[in-house]
Structures are given as C-alpha cells and as structure tokens.
Amino acid sequence: MKSSIEQMNPVFDNRIRLGIMSVLAVQETADFTTMRATLGVTDGNLASHMAVLERNRYVRVRKHFTGRKPVTTYAATETGRKAFASHLEVLERLIRAAK
C-alpha cells in the first residue's frame, strides 16, 4: 500500500493550483478577475496554472463576451472535484495519523 504522501495528487502540489481548486470547490464558477484578486496572483501566473488544471481536465474554461468585454469563467469538472476531494482526504488522513 502506498504511503499517504505518495497518494497525494502532484497536480495540487502547487499552492496556486491548490488555491484555485479550493475556490472552485465552494463556488460553482469564478471569473478570471475574481480568481486573480482572490489568490493575489498575476495574469500570467493564473493563466499558466489554469492551463495545467485544464490539461488534466480538472477545470472547464468558458470564454464569452458581456457586451464588448471578454469574460473568462472557470468551473471545476466532476473529475476535478473528485480528484481534489481525494487529495483532501489524503491530507486529512496524514494529519490524523500525525496526532
């Protein structure tokens, strides 16, 4: 059996990706501007980490216009929600074992 640390999802090792999934775990969707402000990251940093999550099919990206303004909205996929929940369970087990 793998140790708890080996069961952690390496996609969530990065604090920004962990933050993104944390936000999307409690909000159905979040737009780029809100996500950037909530996490306190730059445009490029957020975009690159979103790309990793999108490649892994953990987030869905929707681009549309509101009037003439482009809006990018993110949502966690079912796959992403399950992977994140599993990651959190491993963290919880590790914390309980350390007590």
Secondary structure, 3 states (H helix, E strand, C coil): CCCHHHHCCHHHHCHHHHHHHHHHHHCCCEEHHHHHHHHCCCHHHHHHHHHHHHHCCCEEEEEEEECCEEEEEEEECHHHHHHHHHHHHHHHHHHHHHC
